[in-house]
Amino acid sequence: MSHAPWTDRAEIYAIGALDGADLAAFESHLEAGCRICEGVLATTREEITLLTVDVPPVPPADAVKMRLLSAIGRPENRPLPPPKAKSLAKAIAQRAAPKAAKPDERPAAKAPAVDGETVPAKPDAKPAVKPISDEELRLAPKAPSPAPAPPPTRPAAPPVVVATPPPPSRAGWIVAAASILVAAGLLVGLVLKMGEVDEAKAELGRVRTALAGDRDAAQAELARAERDLAELLEEGESVRSRLTAAEAARDDARDRVEELEELESLIQNPGVEVVRLDGDDERNPDAVAFLFYDRSAGRGLLLAHGLKQVGPAQVYTLWAMANAEPKPIDFAGAFRPNAKGTATLLLPALAADAVYHQFAVNVEPTGAPPPKPSNLDLHLFGQI
């Protein structure tokens, strides 16, 4: 998305013309830390500040300055009075008068004593001032008496001169014209920007209207899709139930086929022995099982029916026992009945050197088969 709308608002915000929702949105945008808008705002404020700077002062011309000083009657423009003559006698008398001793002059030093008598110190040699005799004073020319002062007259009022400001220099005109042009350019730019903002607002309104229509259409489509999905889910539950039942029937059929194939294989072997295992009258009275045992190969097939269901952590366990002493008892497999109480077990390869005559079934915990039965609560028992 372009950043131009925000920079336009920054220029309008700098002159204080932004208001309403645009003002709140722009201030939130600034608080979010937008460096671009902060730079535009600072530049615009600096340009507006430059417009308020006055034209630098221009010194007046020399002729204008002289006319102005003459008009206001400055003392430095008035003629100075002639100096008064000093009489020769007064000057001679001032020169002949002895100078007063300065406070910081040192007193004359005393001469050292010679043979107990004090020798006066010689004064510093200074030229003696020759006194002026009465004859010289009489023959000295007298200073002419000053002319009597004219009676005081009231000075005439100076003429009123209206001072005109000096015309601005060429540089001042250029600066003023540039300021006016910059101000006019900024005003025109701001007007154009405000027009662009209004146009952008109108375009934004049209886009919002179009989006609202698209949103309503999308919501209607979503509602239709949700209804179709709900119908499919309902159909899927029914299909899933039928599929589960079909899978169970397939598994039962597969187990039955395997049983029949194994049974056929064992039946066709002339050395196969059939052992019937009957259920205990108390624990499993309806149970019955047939073991097709191939003694030479050490393998067999157990088919059981009418079994009771056991707990989730329990399994039926088949044990093979021999008559020899000590009587060995070997694990011959574990199985669980299906919902109909039917179970099929293919015996693993038993020990070839052992001759088994008895087979029993009890219930053991699930997990690894124990080395020997943990209990003697038999559910099925049979012998050859």
N, C-alpha and C positions, 0 to 999 in steps of 0.2 A: 504494500500500500504506500502511495506517495506521501511525503511529509509536508507538501505544499499547504494543505488546509491549516495545519498548526502554525507554520511560519506566517501565513496571512493574518491569523488571529493575533500573533505576537506583535505585528506592526500596528494593528488597530488597538491592541491593549496598551501599547506605549503611549498613545495620545489620549487614553482614557475613554475611548468610544465603544469598548466592548461591554456588553451587559447581558443579563438574562442567563439562559442555560449555557450559551457560549462562554460567558465569563466564568461560570462555575466549572465547566469542563476544562477550560484552558488553565485555570489555577490548579486544578487537580493534576493536569498534565505537567505543569511546572514542578509541583511538589513531588512528582514521581522521579524528578532528576533528569529532564531532557536537556542535554547540553546544546543541541542545535537551536532550540527555541530560546534558551538563555542567551546565546550569542546574538541571535537576531534581535532580541529585545534590547540588549546593551547597545548594539550598533544604531538602532533607530532612535533611542534616547539621546545618544551622542550627536546625531545629526540634528535633532530638534534643538538641542542645547546650543549648537553652533549658530542657529538662526537668531538667537536672542542676544548674541554678542554685538555691542555697539561698534560703529566705525571708529578706528583709532584717531585721536585728536591730531590736527594739523597746525603747526605754528603759523601765526600771521606774518605777513610781509613786513619789512622794515618801515616802509612809508606809512602803512596803516598803524603800526605801533607808535610812530612819532606823532601822528595826528591825534591818536587817542591820549597820549601823555600830555600833549599841549592842551587838549580840551579839558582835562580834569585838573590842570594847573599844578603839576608836580613841582616841588621846590628845586629839583635839580635843573629844571628848564628856565628858572628865573635868573637874571644877571646878578652877579655878586656885587656888594657895595665896595668902594675903593678903600684900601687899608689906611688907617689913621697914622699920621706922621708922629714920630717919637722925638722929643726934644733932645738935642745934643747934650745939654747940661744934665738931664736926668740920666742919660746913658752913661755919662762920665762918672756921675756920682755913684751909680750902681756898681760900676767897675771898680771904683776906688774903695768901696765899703769892704771892711774885713769880713772874711768868711767865718761863719760860726763853726765851732768844733763839733765834729760828728760824735755821737755817743760811743761808737766803738773804737775811737782813736785811743792808742795806748799812751800813758804818761811818759814823760822823758825819763830816761834811765839815770840813776845816780852814779856818780863817778866813784870808783873805789878810793878808800882812804890810803894816803901815803904819809908815813911817819906820824900817824895819829891825827893827821889833818885831812879833811875832806876836800878833794879837788873838784871844783864844779865841772860838770860834763859839758862838752862843747855842743852847742845846739847845731841841728842839721842846717847845712848851708842852703838858704832859699833866697831867690832874688827879691830884694826889697822893693815895695811899691812906692813909686815917687808921688808925694802928695801934690795936689793941684793948688796952685797959688791963687790969690784973689785976683791978680792981674790977668791970669789965664781965663778965669771965669768971666771977668769983665769983657775981655776981648773976644770970647767965644760967640759965634753968631747965634742969634736967637731964632728959634723955630717960629715960622709964621703961625699966627693964630688961626685956628680952624674957622671956616666960614659958618655963619649961623645956620642951623638946620631949618629947612623949610617947614612951614606948618603941615601937620599931618593931614593927608587927604584920604578920603574913602576910596579904596580900589574899586575899579569898575568890575562889574560881574562878568565872568567869562561867557562867551557865547555858548548857547546850548547846541551841542553837536550830537546827533543821533548816530551811535556807532553801529555799523553794519557788520554782520559776521563775515569773516573771510570766506571766499568761495572754496569749496572742497577741492582737494587736489585730484589728479587723474587716478591715483591709486585708490583714493576714497570712493570715487565714482565706481571704479571696477569692483571693489569689495561690496559696495551697496547693491550694484546690479547683480553680482553673483549670488548674494544672499536672497534677493528677490526671486531670481531664477530657481534657486534650490528650494525655496519655500513653495513656489508655484509647482515645481516638479513633484515635491512630496505630496502636496494637496491633490494634484492630479492622480498620482500613484495611489494615494489612499482612497480616492473616489473609485478608481478602477478596481482596487482590491475589494472594496466594500461591494461593488457590483458583482465581482467574481464570487464573493462569499454568499451573496443572495442567490446567485445562480446555482452555486454548489448546494445550498440548502434546498432549493427547489428540486434539483436532481436527486438529492438524498430522499426527499419526500416521495418522489416517483419510485425510487428503488425500494423504499420501505413498503409501498403499496404492492409492488410486484412480488416482493418477498412474502408478504402476508398471504397473497393468493397462492403462491407456490407452497407455502407452509400448510395451508388448509388442505390443498390437494394431497400433499404428502401424508398428512395425518389421516385423511380418509383412506388412502392406499394402505397405510399401516394398519388401520382397523380391519380392512378386508383381509390382509395377510394374516393377522392374528386369528380371525375367525376360521380361515382355511387351515391354519396350523392346528387349531384346537380340534377341528374335525378329523384331520389326519392323525392326530395323537389318539383320538378315540378309536379310529379304525386301526391304528397301530397297536393299541392295547389288545384289541380282539385278535389281530393277526399274530401278535406276540404270544398270546395264550395258545392259539392253535399251533403255532410253531413249536412252543415248548412241549405240547402234547405229542406232536409229530416226532420231535427229537427223542422223547422218552420211548415212544413206540419203536422208533428205529433202533435205539440202544437195546431194547428188549429182544427185538428180532435178531439183532446181530449176536447178542449173547446166546440166543437159542440156536442160531446157525452154528456158532462155534461149538456149543455143547454137542449138537448133533454130529458135526464133523469129527470131533474128538471121540465121541461115543462110537461113531461108525468105524473110526480107525482102531479103537480098542476092541470093538466087537469082532472085527475081522481077524484080529490076532488070536490064534488058537490058545495061546498061553495066558490069556487074561482071566483073572478071577473076579467074581462079583461078590461084594460084601455088602450086606444090608445092615444099616444102623437105625435102630429104633429110638424114638424119643422117650425121655424119662416121663413117667406117669404124672409127676408133680410139676416138674420144671417146663417141659415141652411135650405135652401128651400127644399133640397132633403132628409132630414133626416125624419125618421119615427121610432117609437118605440112602443112596446107592453109590458104592465106591467100585469103580472098574479099575482094578489094580493089575498092572503088568509087572510081575515080580522080577522077570529077567531084565527089564529095562529100568526098573526102579521108579516108574512113573504111574500116574493114575488120574482119574477124573471122578470128582464127587458131585452128585446131583442131589440137592436137598429141597424139600417142599414142606409147607405148613409150619415154618419157623416163626417164632415170636420175634417182635422187634426188640432190639437192645438199645441201651442208652447211647447218646452221641459220642461218649468217650469209651465205648466198649465194642468188642468184636468177638465173633465166634472163632475158636481156635481148634484145629484138628491135630491130634497127637497120634503117632504110630508107635506101637509097643511090641516087643519081641518076647518069646518065651524063655530065651536063654538067661542064665544067671551070670552076673546081675542083670535084671531085666532093663534093657535100654529103653528110654522114652525119647523120641525125637520129634521135633517140630515139623509138621507136614503142611502148614499153610494157615492163613486167616481169611475170613470172608464176612460180609454183611448181607443180609437178605434185602430184596427189593420190597416195594410196597405190597406185593402179593405174598410175601413170605418165601420166595424162591431164591435159591443161591446156587452158584456154580463155582467150583474151585478146581483148577488144574494143579495137581500136586507137583511140587518141585522135585528135582532128582533126589531120591533118598539114597541112603548108604547101600552100596551094592552087596556088601558082605553081611548085612543084617537080614534076618528072616522075620518079617512082621506078620503077626497073626491076629492082633487086636487093634482096633481104631476107636478113639473116643473124641468127643467134642465138648468143650467147656467154654466159659466166657472169660476173657482176659481184657485188661486195659489196652487202649490203643497205644501205638508206639512200637519201639523195638521189641521183637518177640523174646520172651524169657527163655532161659535154657531148659526149664522144666515147668510143669503146671504150677501155678500159684495157689490153686485150690482143686479139690476133687469133686466139685459140684458139677457132675456130668449132665449134659443135656441130650446127647446122643451116644450110643455105644453099639459096637458090632464086632464080630470076629470071624475068621475064616474057619 
